[in-house]
Amino acid sequence: MRTVTVNASKKYDVFIEKGLVSKSGEIIKNLASSRKAAVITDNTVAGLYLKTVVDSMKENGFEVHTFSFPAGEASKCHRTLIAVYDFLAEAQITRSDVIVALGGGVVGDLVGYAAATYLRGVDFVQIPTTLLAQVDSSVGGKTAVDINAGKNLVGAFKQPLCVICDTDALSTLSEDIFADGMGEVVKYGMIKSATLFEKLLSGDVKDSLEDVIAECVSIKRDVVEADEFEKGDRMLLNFGHTLGHAIEKYYNFSGISHGKAVAIGMAEFTRLAEEKGLCKKGTFEKLKKCLEKNLLPFSCDISLKELAPLCLSDKKRKSDGINIVLCSEVGKSFIKKLGIDEFYDFLNVR
Ligand SMILES: NC(=O)c1ccc[n+]([C@@H]2O[C@H](COP(=O)([O-])OP(=O)(O)OC[C@H]3O[C@@H](n4cnc5c(N)ncnc54)[C@H](O)[C@@H]3O)[C@@H](O)[C@H]2O)c1
């Protein structure tokens, strides 16, 4: 088993191994302060892994209450959140009990936010079941729900008791949802690790899933430990996201997945950075090859002129401009602060 320890405001472990879902009760027993738990998931994951988690928890002496909601981003909203609070109240979950988030990033974000706010905070465990959730959303403590004005606009920082990544759970993902997670994996290679990037270019990730996930989690851990509350370098994790979020917004968050939008965002900013001498020549071609190999797009039909205002309405925007993330070469990233006009110049849209 790979274990990555995160030393954030709270210290916790990320466990990565095949078959861990069936050992979840044993792991949680060692960390929880009571033997009462609420396991919350979506209706797709419920049909796949809920029974295994519940059985494992019961075998380890837990009284378990379960709740599931419809799968998909549309559920990451206040309506579901209230339903989750009502369920927790009905099950008489107290501050000493534990909440388990079983599922992809939607479940992790929403249940994490419920755990951060219900009774002003209840311990929670993440059992991420998508590649994106294992390499990214389950680690680092960001939790959120969406509101009409935009994605993730209401949230809290809440670190879990632990994160349990079962690589076997990824075998039931569609090729498309697996590819979405690869968008974030490629991002880690681009921003911090040329070695990881080369591995993605030359081999099949599915042959070394545990290693790749552990490497991505370690990179995220290092960044989060240095800047838990996103005052500076944590922004590097947003590589590809400024344009990616604009593309998602253009399609009203339903026409393109997050991972694919981020892939296009990384490629476009790298192409522009190279054109302006901010990035080593040849980096865009390498990135393009890597994205194609991992079934991800590198361009889209929407013009940068249409996307520019959407980039500026992102929550990462500052009042006097915008911070964008670029790579000077594969494995090396930096934050560039631009005024609004400079940003338009960068996009060649003035
Ligand atoms: N908190 C963070 O730091 C952070 C970082 C990145 C993304 N996010 C958030 O994560 C969300 C996206 O996460 P996601 O891509 O995991 O989406 P998701 O949770 O919607 O999962 C995608 C689909 O896969 C299904 N699924 C999950 N696990 C499965 C499995 N093992 N087998 C088969 N199907 C499975 C789900 O039911 C869902 O239909 C977004 O809301 C995004 O904002 C958060």
The ligand as an SDF file (V2000), in Angstrom:
LIG
                    3D

 44 48  0  0  0  0  0  0  0  0999 V2000
  -12.3540   19.9940   -4.1640 N   0  0  0  0  0  0  0  0  0  0  0  0
  -11.4520   20.0730   -5.0930 C   0  0  0  0  0  0  0  0  0  0  0  0
  -10.2930   20.3970   -4.8390 O   0  0  0  0  0  0  0  0  0  0  0  0
  -11.8490   19.7420   -6.5070 C   0  0  0  0  0  0  0  0  0  0  0  0
  -10.8510   19.5880   -7.4900 C   0  0  0  0  0  0  0  0  0  0  0  0
  -11.2410   19.2180   -8.7690 C   0  0  0  0  0  0  0  0  0  0  0  0
  -12.5830   19.0020   -9.0590 C   0  0  0  0  0  0  0  0  0  0  0  0
  -13.5260   19.1640   -8.0910 N   0  0  0  0  0  0  0  0  0  0  0  0
  -14.9440   18.9230   -8.3660 C   0  0  0  0  0  0  0  0  0  0  0  0
  -15.1090   17.5450   -8.6890 O   0  0  0  0  0  0  0  0  0  0  0  0
  -16.2900   17.3930   -9.4640 C   0  0  0  0  0  0  0  0  0  0  0  0
  -16.0130   16.4650  -10.6080 C   0  0  0  0  0  0  0  0  0  0  0  0
  -15.6360   15.2080  -10.0740 O   0  0  0  0  0  0  0  0  0  0  0  0
  -15.7940   13.8650  -10.9220 P   0  0  0  0  0  0  0  0  0  0  0  0
  -15.1900   14.0560  -12.2520 O   0  0  0  0  0  0  0  0  0  0  0  0
  -15.3290   12.7670  -10.0590 O   0  0  0  0  0  0  0  0  0  0  0  0
  -17.3670   13.8170  -11.2000 O   0  0  0  0  0  0  0  0  0  0  0  0
  -18.5610   13.0010  -10.5390 P   0  0  0  0  0  0  0  0  0  0  0  0
  -18.4600   12.9200   -9.0810 O   0  0  0  0  0  0  0  0  0  0  0  0
  -19.8090   13.5840  -11.1110 O   0  0  0  0  0  0  0  0  0  0  0  0
  -18.3610   11.5490  -11.1370 O   0  0  0  0  0  0  0  0  0  0  0  0
  -18.5180   11.3510  -12.5220 C   0  0  0  0  0  0  0  0  0  0  0  0
  -19.4990   10.2010  -12.7880 C   0  0  0  0  0  0  0  0  0  0  0  0
  -18.8470    8.9760  -12.4930 O   0  0  0  0  0  0  0  0  0  0  0  0
  -19.6920    8.1470  -11.6870 C   0  0  0  0  0  0  0  0  0  0  0  0
  -18.8000    7.3180  -10.8850 N   0  0  0  0  0  0  0  0  0  0  0  0
  -18.0860    7.6650   -9.7970 C   0  0  0  0  0  0  0  0  0  0  0  0
  -17.2780    6.6550   -9.4290 N   0  0  0  0  0  0  0  0  0  0  0  0
  -17.5220    5.6350  -10.2830 C   0  0  0  0  0  0  0  0  0  0  0  0
  -16.9780    4.3420  -10.4460 C   0  0  0  0  0  0  0  0  0  0  0  0
  -15.9990    3.8860   -9.6560 N   0  0  0  0  0  0  0  0  0  0  0  0
  -17.4500    3.5520  -11.4480 N   0  0  0  0  0  0  0  0  0  0  0  0
  -18.4080    4.0220  -12.2940 C   0  0  0  0  0  0  0  0  0  0  0  0
  -18.9430    5.2410  -12.2230 N   0  0  0  0  0  0  0  0  0  0  0  0
  -18.4860    6.0470  -11.2270 C   0  0  0  0  0  0  0  0  0  0  0  0
  -20.5110    9.1360  -10.8930 C   0  0  0  0  0  0  0  0  0  0  0  0
  -21.6990    8.5380  -10.4340 O   0  0  0  0  0  0  0  0  0  0  0  0
  -20.7630   10.2290  -11.9350 C   0  0  0  0  0  0  0  0  0  0  0  0
  -21.8460    9.8700  -12.7510 O   0  0  0  0  0  0  0  0  0  0  0  0
  -16.6800   18.7970   -9.9140 C   0  0  0  0  0  0  0  0  0  0  0  0
  -17.8190   19.1970   -9.1920 O   0  0  0  0  0  0  0  0  0  0  0  0
  -15.4830   19.6590   -9.5430 C   0  0  0  0  0  0  0  0  0  0  0  0
  -15.8480   20.9920   -9.2270 O   0  0  0  0  0  0  0  0  0  0  0  0
  -13.1680   19.5240   -6.8300 C   0  0  0  0  0  0  0  0  0  0  0  0
  1  2  1  0
  2  3  2  0
  2  4  1  0
  4  5  1  0
  4 44  2  0
  5  6  2  0
  6  7  1  0
  7  8  2  0
  8  9  1  0
  8 44  1  0
  9 10  1  0
  9 42  1  0
 10 11  1  0
 11 12  1  0
 11 40  1  0
 12 13  1  0
 13 14  1  0
 14 15  2  0
 14 16  1  0
 14 17  1  0
 17 18  1  0
 18 19  2  0
 18 20  1  0
 18 21  1  0
 21 22  1  0
 22 23  1  0
 23 24  1  0
 23 38  1  0
 24 25  1  0
 25 26  1  0
 25 36  1  0
 26 27  1  0
 26 35  1  0
 27 28  2  0
 28 29  1  0
 29 30  1  0
 29 35  2  0
 30 31  1  0
 30 32  2  0
 32 33  1  0
 33 34  2  0
 34 35  1  0
 36 37  1  0
 36 38  1  0
 38 39  1  0
 40 41  1  0
 40 42  1  0
 42 43  1  0
M  CHG  2   8   1  16  -1
M  END
$$$$
